[in-house]
Amino acid sequence: MTQGYKDIENYTIPCKSTDLFVRLEERLYNDYPKYRNYETFFMINNRRILRFKTLEENNIKSGDIISLFVNE
């Protein structure tokens, strides 16, 4: 889910709890390459996601909604 943009909605990525978040971010950018041109960050439940930690370490569970924020 993106804040201020409507092109990414209901986007899901199959993954394991041991996957690094940055690897999933890379897959997102492969599908939506325009976001590579922005400074972005991700949040879940009002917490910022740490890119170089696993989903488990970020306490991300199946079905959680992750928000993408763009600094322009």
Buried (B, 14 or more C-beta within 10 A) or exposed (E): EBEEBEEEEEEEEEBEEEBBBEBBBEEBBEEBEEBEEEEBEBBBEEEEBEBEBBBEBBEBEEEEEBBBBBEE
